[in-house]
Structure formats: structure tokens, C-alpha cells
């Protein structure tokens, strides 16, 4: 059941990126795009270094409420997001303005050698910085080049 709910959420988010009324990357300030991509890459780097405190620091207050410690957060990532936790490769894809803020696609090759797309949702903080408010992982059926 959990798996089906995760797939449904991911499908809704991906469809949201494709809606004709959705803004494109050009609508998001270049500085914001760079900051968002850097933050996501930094979190992935922290996962690879098993640096839970740093990885957890990039999570929004809502995520931190769901996982009230860095250890709980890291356990969830290890259990449910292996391609993000231990990617063989990471390529930042397009960013779009979704219904509740920017959404960044990240193309990954997981530790199993399979392709995945991680769709990150982001939330602007009162100080103008960004935090990760969610990540939805779906298998990518496209052939590698």
C-alpha cells in the first residue's frame, strides 16, 4: 500500500511538471536555480559521506517534524531512497515552478545500476534560502546514452 501511495504522489508531481500552465525554468531566478541545485547536490554528497547532520539540515521544518532526528531521517533515506543515498551518477535536470513552489528533477543511476528520476520539491524560507520539502523517486524507463 505504501508503495502505491508513493507512486501515486510521484505521478501527480510529474504530471504537474507537464501541465501547460506550469511555469518553466526561465520563470525561476537564475540565482535561485543555482542555489537549489547546489543544495540538492550538497545533500546527496552528505548522504554519500554518511553525514546525517548535514543532510538533515537541508530538510524543511515539515520533513524534520516527520523525522525528528538526523538518525531517523537517515534511516528513512537508506530504506526508501537508495538511488539518492548511494547514486552511481547524478545529473541535474530541469527545474520548474510547481503548484507549491519549485520542483527540481534529478536523474540518477542507483546502486542497482538502474535509472531513476528524483523530483525534489522546495520551500523558500523566511530568510530567502531554500529547503527540501519532499522528494519523489520513480524508475526512469528511458535508455541510457
DRENTORKOL-3810 file (N, C-alpha, C; in nm, 4 decimals):
REM DRENTORKOL-3810
@n.u->0.0817; n.v->-0.1186; n.w->0.0000; ca.u->0.0000; ca.v->0.0000; ca.w->0.0000; c.u->0.0865; c.v->0.1256; c.w->0.0000
@n.u->0.1932; n.v->0.1287; n.w->0.0866; ca.u->0.2831; ca.v->0.2432; ca.w->0.0905; c.u->0.3433; c.v->0.2689; c.w->-0.0467
@n.u->0.3823; n.v->0.1598; n.w->-0.1141; ca.u->0.4439; ca.v->0.1711; ca.w->-0.2458; c.u->0.3473; c.v->0.2359; c.w->-0.3444
@n.u->0.2212; n.v->0.1960; n.w->-0.3408; ca.u->0.1205; ca.v->0.2505; ca.w->-0.4323; c.u->0.0962; c.v->0.3989; c.w->-0.4048
@n.u->0.0954; n.v->0.4373; n.w->-0.2782; ca.u->0.0758; ca.v->0.5785; ca.w->-0.2437; c.u->0.1932; c.v->0.6607; c.w->-0.2941
@n.u->0.3148; n.v->0.6104; n.w->-0.2765; ca.u->0.4336; ca.v->0.6820; ca.w->-0.3241; c.u->0.4308; c.v->0.6980; c.w->-0.4756
@n.u->0.3909; n.v->0.5942; n.w->-0.5468; ca.u->0.3816; ca.v->0.6017; ca.w->-0.6929; c.u->0.2766; c.v->0.7045; c.w->-0.7349
@n.u->0.1628; n.v->0.7042; n.w->-0.6661; ca.u->0.0561; ca.v->0.7978; ca.w->-0.6992; c.u->0.1026; c.v->0.9412; c.w->-0.6786
@n.u->0.1679; n.v->0.9686; n.w->-0.5669; ca.u->0.2206; ca.v->1.1030; ca.w->-0.5412; c.u->0.3218; c.v->1.1437; c.w->-0.6481
@n.u->0.4102; n.v->1.0534; n.w->-0.6828; ca.u->0.5108; ca.v->1.0833; ca.w->-0.7842; c.u->0.4454; c.v->1.1129; c.w->-0.9188
@n.u->0.3443; n.v->1.0351; n.w->-0.9532; ca.u->0.2741; ca.v->1.0568; ca.w->-1.0797; c.u->0.2088; c.v->1.1943; c.w->-1.0825
@n.u->0.1451; n.v->1.2330; n.w->-0.9739; ca.u->0.0816; ca.v->1.3641; ca.w->-0.9675; c.u->0.1850; c.v->1.4743; c.w->-0.9832
@n.u->0.2982; n.v->1.4603; n.w->-0.9162; ca.u->0.4017; ca.v->1.5637; ca.w->-0.9272; c.u->0.4589; c.v->1.5721; c.w->-1.0680
@n.u->0.4833; n.v->1.4583; n.w->-1.1280; ca.u->0.5395; ca.v->1.4591; ca.w->-1.2634; c.u->0.4390; c.v->1.5174; c.w->-1.3622
@n.u->0.3127; n.v->1.4818; n.w->-1.3466; ca.u->0.2108; ca.v->1.5404; ca.w->-1.4338; c.u->0.2015; c.v->1.6909; c.w->-1.4120
@n.u->0.2194; n.v->1.7342; n.w->-1.2890; ca.u->0.2186; ca.v->1.8773; ca.w->-1.2600; c.u->0.3283; c.v->1.9508; c.w->-1.3341
@n.u->0.4436; n.v->1.8861; n.w->-1.3523; ca.u->0.5530; ca.v->1.9483; ca.w->-1.4279; c.u->0.5171; c.v->1.9626; c.w->-1.5755
@n.u->0.4304; n.v->1.8767; n.w->-1.6250; ca.u->0.3980; ca.v->1.8769; ca.w->-1.7672; c.u->0.2752; c.v->1.9605; c.w->-1.8023
@n.u->0.2057; n.v->2.0127; n.w->-1.7030; ca.u->0.0856; ca.v->2.0904; ca.w->-1.7318; c.u->0.1183; c.v->2.2144; c.w->-1.8143
@n.u->0.0348; n.v->2.2486; n.w->-1.9124; ca.u->0.0626; ca.v->2.3628; ca.w->-1.9969; c.u->0.0751; c.v->2.4934; c.w->-1.9204
@n.u->0.0035; n.v->2.5091; n.w->-1.8103; ca.u->0.0092; ca.v->2.6337; ca.w->-1.7354; c.u->0.1279; c.v->2.6424; c.w->-1.6411
@n.u->0.2036; n.v->2.5348; n.w->-1.6273; ca.u->0.3160; ca.v->2.5357; ca.w->-1.5346; c.u->0.4272; c.v->2.6245; c.w->-1.5882
@n.u->0.4896; n.v->2.6952; n.w->-1.4968; ca.u->0.5989; ca.v->2.7831; ca.w->-1.5358; c.u->0.7206; c.v->2.6997; c.w->-1.5726
@n.u->0.8063; n.v->2.7532; n.w->-1.6540; ca.u->0.9283; ca.v->2.6849; ca.w->-1.6936; c.u->1.0448; c.v->2.7414; c.w->-1.6152
@n.u->1.1606; n.v->2.6787; n.w->-1.6310; ca.u->1.2786; ca.v->2.7171; ca.w->-1.5548; c.u->1.3118; c.v->2.8650; c.w->-1.5699
@n.u->1.2835; n.v->2.9238; n.w->-1.6825; ca.u->1.3143; ca.v->3.0641; ca.w->-1.7037; c.u->1.2383; c.v->3.1556; c.w->-1.6097
@n.u->1.1286; n.v->3.1068; n.w->-1.5509; ca.u->1.0499; ca.v->3.1862; ca.w->-1.4574; c.u->1.1097; c.v->3.1855; c.w->-1.3173
@n.u->1.2054; n.v->3.0990; n.w->-1.2920; ca.u->1.2722; ca.v->3.0911; ca.w->-1.1629; c.u->1.4048; c.v->3.1646; c.w->-1.1771
@n.u->1.4328; n.v->3.2552; n.w->-1.0870; ca.u->1.5547; ca.v->3.3353; ca.w->-1.0950; c.u->1.6769; c.v->3.2453; c.w->-1.1066
@n.u->1.7718; n.v->3.2870; n.w->-1.1891; ca.u->1.8932; ca.v->3.2080; ca.w->-1.2112; c.u->1.9657; c.v->3.1798; c.w->-1.0801
@n.u->1.9699; n.v->3.2782; n.w->-0.9915; ca.u->2.0351; ca.v->3.2580; ca.w->-0.8626; c.u->1.9648; c.v->3.1536; c.w->-0.7788
@n.u->1.8317; n.v->3.1521; n.w->-0.7855; ca.u->1.7556; ca.v->3.0512; ca.w->-0.7128; c.u->1.7809; c.v->2.9126; c.w->-0.7703
@n.u->1.7833; n.v->2.9021; n.w->-0.9026; ca.u->1.8088; ca.v->2.7724; ca.w->-0.9661; c.u->1.9444; c.v->2.7180; c.w->-0.9239
@n.u->2.0448; n.v->2.8041; n.w->-0.9270; ca.u->2.1801; ca.v->2.7616; ca.w->-0.8886; c.u->2.1841; c.v->2.7209; c.w->-0.7413
@n.u->2.1181; n.v->2.7971; n.w->-0.6551; ca.u->2.1169; ca.v->2.7663; ca.w->-0.5119; c.u->2.0456; c.v->2.6336; c.w->-0.4854
@n.u->1.9350; n.v->2.6114; n.w->-0.5548; ca.u->1.8582; ca.v->2.4878; ca.w->-0.5376; c.u->1.9412; c.v->2.3672; c.w->-0.5818
@n.u->2.0025; n.v->2.3769; n.w->-0.6985; ca.u->2.0832; ca.v->2.2641; ca.w->-0.7487; c.u->2.2023; c.v->2.2368; c.w->-0.6566
@n.u->2.2655; n.v->2.3430; n.w->-0.6096; ca.u->2.3791; ca.v->2.3276; ca.w->-0.5190; c.u->2.3367; c.v->2.2613; c.w->-0.3881
@n.u->2.2222; n.v->2.3023; n.w->-0.3351; ca.u->2.1728; ca.v->2.2453; ca.w->-0.2106; c.u->2.1430; c.v->2.0963; c.w->-0.2269
@n.u->2.0760; n.v->2.0597; n.w->-0.3348; ca.u->2.0436; ca.v->1.9188; ca.w->-0.3580; c.u->2.1715; c.v->1.8371; c.w->-0.3727
@n.u->2.2676; n.v->1.8880; n.w->-0.4501; ca.u->2.3948; ca.v->1.8171; ca.w->-0.4672; c.u->2.4668; c.v->1.8037; c.w->-0.3327
@n.u->2.4617; n.v->1.9089; n.w->-0.2515; ca.u->2.5263; ca.v->1.9042; ca.w->-0.1201; c.u->2.4602; c.v->1.7998; c.w->-0.0301
@n.u->2.3280; n.v->1.7875; n.w->-0.0391; ca.u->2.2614; ca.v->1.6853; ca.w->0.0414; c.u->2.3008; c.v->1.5454; c.w->-0.0065
@n.u->2.3058; n.v->1.5255; n.w->-0.1365; ca.u->2.3475; ca.v->1.3951; ca.w->-0.1903; c.u->2.4908; c.v->1.3647; c.w->-0.1477
@n.u->2.5781; n.v->1.4653; n.w->-0.1523; ca.u->2.7166; ca.v->1.4465; ca.w->-0.1063; c.u->2.7197; c.v->1.4070; c.w->0.0411
@n.u->2.6340; n.v->1.4696; n.w->0.1216; ca.u->2.6276; ca.v->1.4363; ca.w->0.2644; c.u->2.5780; c.v->1.2935; c.w->0.2850
@n.u->2.4802; n.v->1.2505; n.w->0.2047; ca.u->2.4348; ca.v->1.1115; ca.w->0.2133; c.u->2.5513; c.v->1.0164; c.w->0.1857
@n.u->2.6261; n.v->1.0456; n.w->0.0799; ca.u->2.7361; ca.v->0.9569; ca.w->0.0419; c.u->2.8449; c.v->0.9518; c.w->0.1480
@n.u->2.8582; n.v->1.0592; n.w->0.2252; ca.u->2.9570; ca.v->1.0632; ca.w->0.3323; c.u->2.8987; c.v->1.0163; c.w->0.4662
@n.u->2.7721; n.v->0.9711; n.w->0.4654; ca.u->2.7016; ca.v->0.9323; ca.w->0.5877; c.u->2.7041; c.v->1.0444; c.w->0.6920
@n.u->2.6940; n.v->1.1681; n.w->0.6430; ca.u->2.6908; ca.v->1.2862; ca.w->0.7293; c.u->2.5445; c.v->1.3250; c.w->0.7506
@n.u->2.4803; n.v->1.2571; n.w->0.8445; ca.u->2.3383; ca.v->1.2766; ca.w->0.8698; c.u->2.3030; c.v->1.4173; c.w->0.9126
@n.u->2.3856; n.v->1.4786; n.w->0.9964; ca.u->2.3553; ca.v->1.6135; ca.w->1.0455; c.u->2.3492; c.v->1.7135; c.w->0.9298
@n.u->2.4435; n.v->1.7043; n.w->0.8379; ca.u->2.4434; ca.v->1.7965; ca.w->0.7238; c.u->2.3259; c.v->1.7680; c.w->0.6316
@n.u->2.3026; n.v->1.6417; n.w->0.5990; ca.u->2.1915; ca.v->1.6056; ca.w->0.5102; c.u->2.0587; c.v->1.6506; c.w->0.5699
@n.u->2.0412; n.v->1.6298; n.w->0.6973; ca.u->1.9184; ca.v->1.6657; ca.w->0.7691; c.u->1.8988; c.v->1.8175; c.w->0.7696
@n.u->2.0060; n.v->1.8921; n.w->0.7721; ca.u->1.9994; ca.v->2.0375; ca.w->0.7735; c.u->1.9375; c.v->2.0975; c.w->0.6480
@n.u->1.9350; n.v->2.0230; n.w->0.5380; ca.u->1.8753; ca.v->2.0714; ca.w->0.4136; c.u->1.7250; c.v->2.0450; c.w->0.4073
@n.u->1.6732; n.v->1.9705; n.w->0.5036; ca.u->1.5312; ca.v->1.9339; ca.w->0.5051; c.u->1.4475; c.v->2.0460; c.w->0.5671
@n.u->1.3279; n.v->2.0644; n.w->0.5120; ca.u->1.2358; ca.v->2.1670; ca.w->0.5626; c.u->1.1866; c.v->2.1304; c.w->0.7027
@n.u->1.1246; n.v->2.2274; n.w->0.7681; ca.u->1.0682; ca.v->2.2038; ca.w->0.9007; c.u->0.9640; c.v->2.0920; c.w->0.8969
@n.u->0.8868; n.v->2.0839; n.w->0.7891; ca.u->0.7864; ca.v->1.9782; ca.w->0.7771; c.u->0.8486; c.v->1.8397; c.w->0.7737
@n.u->0.9582; n.v->1.8252; n.w->0.7008; ca.u->1.0288; ca.v->1.6962; ca.w->0.6953; c.u->1.0895; c.v->1.6665; c.w->0.8316
@n.u->1.1483; n.v->1.7677; n.w->0.8937; ca.u->1.2099; ca.v->1.7470; ca.w->1.0247; c.u->1.1053; c.v->1.7125; c.w->1.1313
@n.u->0.9836; n.v->1.7589; n.w->1.1119; ca.u->0.8761; ca.v->1.7221; ca.w->1.2057; c.u->0.8397; c.v->1.5737; c.w->1.1895
@n.u->0.8376; n.v->1.5268; n.w->1.0632; ca.u->0.8086; ca.v->1.3851; ca.w->1.0377; c.u->0.9201; c.v->1.2943; c.w->1.0893
@n.u->1.0446; n.v->1.3410; n.w->1.0791; ca.u->1.1628; ca.v->1.2653; ca.w->1.1208; c.u->1.2398; c.v->1.3540; c.w->1.2188
@n.u->1.2058; n.v->1.3477; n.w->1.3479; ca.u->1.2580; ca.v->1.4447; ca.w->1.4441; c.u->1.4059; c.v->1.4314; c.w->1.4817
@n.u->1.4791; n.v->1.3416; n.w->1.4171; ca.u->1.6234; ca.v->1.3347; ca.w->1.4415; c.u->1.6944; c.v->1.3015; c.w->1.3108
@n.u->1.8203; n.v->1.3392; n.w->1.3044; ca.u->1.9002; ca.v->1.3090; ca.w->1.1852; c.u->1.9094; c.v->1.1575; c.w->1.1645
@n.u->1.9175; n.v->1.0832; n.w->1.2727; ca.u->1.9254; ca.v->0.9377; ca.w->1.2622; c.u->1.8003; c.v->0.8770; c.w->1.2012
@n.u->1.6836; n.v->0.9243; n.w->1.2442; ca.u->1.5579; ca.v->0.8746; ca.w->1.1875; c.u->1.5470; c.v->0.9124; c.w->1.0399
@n.u->1.5872; n.v->1.0336; n.w->1.0068; ca.u->1.5849; ca.v->1.0798; ca.w->0.8692; c.u->1.6760; c.v->0.9934; c.w->0.7815
@n.u->1.7969; n.v->0.9698; n.w->0.8281; ca.u->1.8914; ca.v->0.8894; ca.w->0.7500; c.u->1.8427; c.v->0.7460; c.w->0.7335
@n.u->1.7795; n.v->0.6900; n.w->0.8361; ca.u->1.7266; ca.v->0.5536; ca.w->0.8248; c.u->1.6188; c.v->0.5475; c.w->0.7169
@n.u->1.5314; n.v->0.6493; n.w->0.7124; ca.u->1.4268; ca.v->0.6548; ca.w->0.6101; c.u->1.4899; c.v->0.6630; c.w->0.4711
@n.u->1.5918; n.v->0.7468; n.w->0.4557; ca.u->1.6582; ca.v->0.7612; ca.w->0.3252; c.u->1.7240; c.v->0.6288; c.w->0.2854
@n.u->1.7952; n.v->0.5648; n.w->0.3776; ca.u->1.8587; ca.v->0.4356; ca.w->0.3477; c.u->1.7558; c.v->0.3309; c.w->0.3061
@n.u->1.6394; n.v->0.3302; n.w->0.3738; ca.u->1.5375; ca.v->0.2290; ca.w->0.3477; c.u->1.4578; c.v->0.2548; c.w->0.2199
@n.u->1.4270; n.v->0.3816; n.w->0.1896; ca.u->1.3336; ca.v->0.4128; ca.w->0.0821; c.u->1.3932; c.v->0.4849; c.w->-0.0384
@n.u->1.5144; n.v->0.5355; n.w->-0.0255; ca.u->1.5721; ca.v->0.6182; ca.w->-0.1323; c.u->1.7160; c.v->0.5778; c.w->-0.1641
@n.u->1.7398; n.v->0.4495; n.w->-0.1808; ca.u->1.8748; ca.v->0.4024; ca.w->-0.2109; c.u->1.9387; c.v->0.4745; c.w->-0.3297
@n.u->1.8656; n.v->0.5009; n.w->-0.4400; ca.u->1.9283; ca.v->0.5715; ca.w->-0.5528; c.u->1.9761; c.v->0.7130; c.w->-0.5166
@n.u->1.9111; n.v->0.7769; n.w->-0.4198; ca.u->1.9538; ca.v->0.9093; ca.w->-0.3741; c.u->2.0659; c.v->0.8940; c.w->-0.2708
@n.u->2.0564; n.v->0.7933; n.w->-0.1889; ca.u->2.1531; ca.v->0.7690; ca.w->-0.0819; c.u->2.2891; c.v->0.7251; c.w->-0.1373
@n.u->2.2872; n.v->0.6391; n.w->-0.2368; ca.u->2.4112; ca.v->0.5858; ca.w->-0.2935; c.u->2.4069; c.v->0.5844; c.w->-0.4474
@n.u->2.3961; n.v->0.6997; n.w->-0.5097; ca.u->2.3889; ca.v->0.7016; ca.w->-0.6564; c.u->2.5250; c.v->0.6710; c.w->-0.7200
@n.u->2.5188; n.v->0.6055; n.w->-0.8345; ca.u->2.6401; ca.v->0.5870; ca.w->-0.9152; c.u->2.6691; c.v->0.7133; c.w->-0.9958
@n.u->2.5619; n.v->0.7835; n.w->-1.0350; ca.u->2.5788; ca.v->0.9110; ca.w->-1.1050; c.u->2.4575; c.v->0.9991; c.w->-1.0780
@n.u->2.4807; n.v->1.1311; n.w->-1.0905; ca.u->2.3788; ca.v->1.2316; ca.w->-1.0634; c.u->2.3859; c.v->1.3369; c.w->-1.1728
@n.u->2.2715; n.v->1.3639; n.w->-1.2368; ca.u->2.2634; ca.v->1.4702; ca.w->-1.3367; c.u->2.1420; c.v->1.5562; c.w->-1.3029
@n.u->2.1680; n.v->1.6847; n.w->-1.2840; ca.u->2.0583; ca.v->1.7774; ca.w->-1.2566; c.u->1.9801; c.v->1.8005; c.w->-1.3847
@n.u->1.8498; n.v->1.7841; n.w->-1.3753; ca.u->1.7617; ca.v->1.8042; ca.w->-1.4893; c.u->1.6951; c.v->1.9403; c.w->-1.4823
@n.u->1.5809; n.v->1.9521; n.w->-1.5472; ca.u->1.5111; ca.v->2.0806; ca.w->-1.5500; c.u->1.4463; c.v->2.1142; c.w->-1.4162
@n.u->1.4293; n.v->2.2420; n.w->-1.3951; ca.u->1.3585; ca.v->2.2915; ca.w->-1.2777; c.u->1.2351; c.v->2.3650; c.w->-1.3289
@n.u->1.1261; n.v->2.3492; n.w->-1.2591; ca.u->1.0004; ca.v->2.4137; ca.w->-1.2994; c.u->0.9299; c.v->2.4657; c.w->-1.1754
@n.u->0.8437; n.v->2.5604; n.w->-1.1952; ca.u->0.7641; ca.v->2.6129; ca.w->-1.0852; c.u->0.6378; c.v->2.5288; c.w->-1.0759
@n.u->0.6257; n.v->2.4530; n.w->-0.9687; ca.u->0.5101; ca.v->2.3668; ca.w->-0.9485; c.u->0.4025; c.v->2.4363; c.w->-0.8675
@n.u->0.2960; n.v->2.3661; n.w->-0.8356; ca.u->0.1826; ca.v->2.4250; ca.w->-0.7638; c.u->0.2186; c.v->2.4837; c.w->-0.6275
@n.u->0.3202; n.v->2.4269; n.w->-0.5616; ca.u->0.3561; ca.v->2.4780; ca.w->-0.4293; c.u->0.5011; c.v->2.5252; c.w->-0.4224
@n.u->0.5606; n.v->2.5553; n.w->-0.5383; ca.u->0.6984; ca.v->2.6043; ca.w->-0.5413; c.u->0.7802; c.v->2.5299; c.w->-0.6437
@n.u->0.9086; n.v->2.5604; n.w->-0.6483; ca.u->0.9961; ca.v->2.4956; ca.w->-0.7475; c.u->1.0034; c.v->2.3451; c.w->-0.7300
@n.u->1.0215; n.v->2.2779; n.w->-0.8436; ca.u->1.0396; ca.v->2.1331; ca.w->-0.8469; c.u->1.1617; c.v->2.1060; c.w->-0.9343
@n.u->1.2589; n.v->2.0354; n.w->-0.8796; ca.u->1.3836; ca.v->2.0053; ca.w->-0.9485; c.u->1.3893; c.v->1.8567; c.w->-0.9807
@n.u->1.4082; n.v->1.8243; n.w->-1.1091; ca.u->1.4288; ca.v->1.6852; ca.w->-1.1481; c.u->1.5778; c.v->1.6536; c.w->-1.1402
@n.u->1.6080; n.v->1.5367; n.w->-1.0862; ca.u->1.7446; ca.v->1.4885; ca.w->-1.0779; c.u->1.7457; c.v->1.3467; c.w->-1.1346
@n.u->1.8313; n.v->1.3241; n.w->-1.2354; ca.u->1.8425; ca.v->1.1936; ca.w->-1.2984; c.u->1.9563; c.v->1.1185; c.w->-1.2301
@n.u->1.9247; n.v->0.9981; n.w->-1.1833; ca.u->2.0193; ca.v->0.9187; ca.w->-1.1059; c.u->2.0371; c.v->0.7803; c.w->-1.1653
@n.u->2.1555; n.v->0.7248; n.w->-1.1469; ca.u->2.1769; ca.v->0.5817; ca.w->-1.1654; c.u->2.1975; c.v->0.5293; c.w->-1.0243
@n.u->2.1086; n.v->0.4392; n.w->-0.9838; ca.u->2.1127; ca.v->0.3870; ca.w->-0.8481; c.u->2.2230; c.v->0.2850; c.w->-0.8294
@n.u->2.2414; n.v->0.2395; n.w->-0.7057; ca.u->2.3431; ca.v->0.1387; ca.w->-0.6780; c.u->2.3137; c.v->0.0066; c.w->-0.7487
@n.u->2.1879; n.v->-0.0108; n.w->-0.7914; ca.u->2.1488; ca.v->-0.1314; ca.w->-0.8645; c.u->2.1747; c.v->-0.1187; c.w->-1.0143
@n.u->2.2289; n.v->-0.0041; n.w->-1.0582; ca.u->2.2575; ca.v->0.0178; ca.w->-1.1991; c.u->2.1376; c.v->0.0634; c.w->-1.2809
@n.u->2.0225; n.v->0.0793; n.w->-1.2169; ca.u->1.9014; ca.v->0.1227; ca.w->-1.2872; c.u->1.8884; c.v->0.2745; c.w->-1.2819
@n.u->1.8156; n.v->0.3293; n.w->-1.3810; ca.u->1.7923; ca.v->0.4733; ca.w->-1.3899; c.u->1.6698; c.v->0.5139; c.w->-1.3088
@n.u->1.6785; n.v->0.6309; n.w->-1.2453; ca.u->1.5704; ca.v->0.6857; ca.w->-1.1649; c.u->1.5613; c.v->0.8362; c.w->-1.1879
@n.u->1.4425; n.v->0.8889; n.w->-1.1624; ca.u->1.4235; ca.v->1.0331; ca.w->-1.1589; c.u->1.3764; c.v->1.0663; c.w->-1.0176
@n.u->1.4493; n.v->1.1566; n.w->-0.9532; ca.u->1.4074; ca.v->1.2086; ca.w->-0.8231; c.u->1.3506; c.v->1.3476; c.w->-0.8496
@n.u->1.2275; n.v->1.3710; n.w->-0.8064; ca.u->1.1642; ca.v->1.5014; ca.w->-0.8213; c.u->1.1612; c.v->1.5645; c.w->-0.6823
@n.u->1.2413; n.v->1.6684; n.w->-0.6672; ca.u->1.2507; ca.v->1.7391; ca.w->-0.5397; c.u->1.1532; c.v->1.8553; c.w->-0.5384
@n.u->1.0821; n.v->1.8718; n.w->-0.4268; ca.u->1.0002; ca.v->1.9905; ca.w->-0.4054; c.u->1.0740; c.v->2.0769; c.w->-0.3043
@n.u->1.0613; n.v->2.2084; n.w->-0.3228; ca.u->1.1396; ca.v->2.3016; ca.w->-0.2421; c.u->1.0521; c.v->2.4085; c.w->-0.1809
@n.u->1.1009; n.v->2.4624; n.w->-0.0713; ca.u->1.0252; ca.v->2.5609; ca.w->0.0045; c.u->1.1188; c.v->2.6769; c.w->0.0415
@n.u->1.0767; n.v->2.7989; n.w->0.0048; ca.u->1.1569; ca.v->2.9161; ca.w->0.0412; c.u->1.1380; c.v->2.9465; c.w->0.1890
@n.u->1.2479; n.v->2.9753; n.w->0.2550; ca.u->1.2470; ca.v->3.0079; ca.w->0.3968; c.u->1.2318; c.v->3.1587; c.w->0.4161
@n.u->1.1903; n.v->3.2029; n.w->0.5342; ca.u->1.1740; ca.v->3.3463; ca.w->0.5589; c.u->1.3002; c.v->3.4288; c.w->0.5301
@n.u->1.4185; n.v->3.3655; n.w->0.5448; ca.u->1.5426; ca.v->3.4384; ca.w->0.5187; c.u->1.5826; c.v->3.4365; c.w->0.3710
@n.u->1.4968; n.v->3.3771; n.w->0.2844; ca.u->1.5227; ca.v->3.3750; ca.w->0.1405; c.u->1.5948; c.v->3.2509; c.w->0.0910
@n.u->1.6443; n.v->3.1673; n.w->0.1815; ca.u->1.7111; ca.v->3.0442; ca.w->0.1403; c.u->1.6069; c.v->2.9381; c.w->0.1068
@n.u->1.6540; n.v->2.8247; n.w->0.0585; ca.u->1.5650; ca.v->2.7146; ca.w->0.0208; c.u->1.5904; c.v->2.5941; c.w->0.1076
@n.u->1.4851; n.v->2.5155; n.w->0.1297; ca.u->1.4937; ca.v->2.3857; ca.w->0.1983; c.u->1.4180; c.v->2.2831; c.w->0.1140
@n.u->1.4567; n.v->2.1584; n.w->0.1268; ca.u->1.3919; ca.v->2.0492; ca.w->0.0553; c.u->1.2672; c.v->2.0079; c.w->0.1336
@n.u->1.1516; n.v->2.0149; n.w->0.0672; ca.u->1.0255; ca.v->1.9811; ca.w->0.1346; c.u->0.9731; c.v->1.8433; c.w->0.0949
@n.u->1.0362; n.v->1.7792; n.w->-0.0023; ca.u->0.9949; ca.v->1.6457; ca.w->-0.0428; c.u->1.0800; c.v->1.5951; c.w->-0.1576
@n.u->1.0766; n.v->1.4653; n.w->-0.1759; ca.u->1.1477; ca.v->1.4019; ca.w->-0.2874; c.u->1.0675; c.v->1.2784; c.w->-0.3258
@n.u->1.0324; n.v->1.2710; n.w->-0.4522; ca.u->0.9572; ca.v->1.1576; ca.w->-0.5040; c.u->1.0432; c.v->1.0865; c.w->-0.6064
@n.u->1.0610; n.v->0.9588; n.w->-0.5883; ca.u->1.1516; ca.v->0.8792; ca.w->-0.6693; c.u->1.0721; c.v->0.7859; c.w->-0.7591
@n.u->1.1031; n.v->0.7891; n.w->-0.8880; ca.u->1.0361; ca.v->0.6995; ca.w->-0.9823; c.u->1.1415; c.v->0.6356; c.w->-1.0739
@n.u->1.1206; n.v->0.5104; n.w->-1.1124; ca.u->1.2110; ca.v->0.4484; ca.w->-1.2095; c.u->1.2046; c.v->0.5259; c.w->-1.3414
@n.u->1.3171; n.v->0.5374; n.w->-1.4070; ca.u->1.3252; ca.v->0.6056; ca.w->-1.5370; c.u->1.3445; c.v->0.4970; c.w->-1.6426
@n.u->1.2448; n.v->0.4829; n.w->-1.7258; ca.u->1.2475; ca.v->0.3774; ca.w->-1.8269; c.u->1.3259; c.v->0.4174; c.w->-1.9523
@n.u->1.3735; n.v->0.5424; n.w->-1.9578; ca.u->1.4497; ca.v->0.5861; ca.w->-2.0750; c.u->1.5809; c.v->0.5109; c.w->-2.0827
@n.u->1.6266; n.v->0.4874; n.w->-2.2033; ca.u->1.7527; ca.v->0.4192; ca.w->-2.2230; c.u->1.8683; c.v->0.5145; c.w->-2.1967
@n.u->1.9737; n.v->0.4630; n.w->-2.1359; ca.u->2.0941; ca.v->0.5428; ca.w->-2.1125; c.u->2.1637; c.v->0.5686; c.w->-2.2453
@n.u->2.2288; n.v->0.6821; n.w->-2.2528; ca.u->2.3024; ca.v->0.7161; ca.w->-2.3751; c.u->2.4459; c.v->0.6796; c.w->-2.3604
END
